[in-house]
């Protein structure tokens, strides 16, 4: 069970890194590319991409703590 706890913590860290990359890419696309491409959404709308990642990170942290307590 301890190995599962460590795996889920590592997965949470990887998800947070991927989340940062996705949100940063979409923010820059909306902020700089938006004025040329004619996007109607503001650049701050890119932060909505973080919601599914935050849910996944929370699930990984909860599962990690559950597995750590069972170990």
C-alpha positions, 0 to 999 in steps of 0.5 A: 500500500505504501507504493501506491501512496507514492505512485499517487503523489508522483501522479499528482505532481505530474498532473500539476506540471501538465496543468501549468503547461496547458494553462500557460499555452492557452493563456498565451494563445488567447492573449497574443493570438487572440487579437490577430485571430479574432477570439471573443474570449478573454485571456483569463478564460484559459484558467478554466482549463485548470478545473479538470486537472485540479479535480484529478490532483485532489483525487490523487492526493485523497487516494494517496492519503487513504493508501498511506493510512492503510499501510 
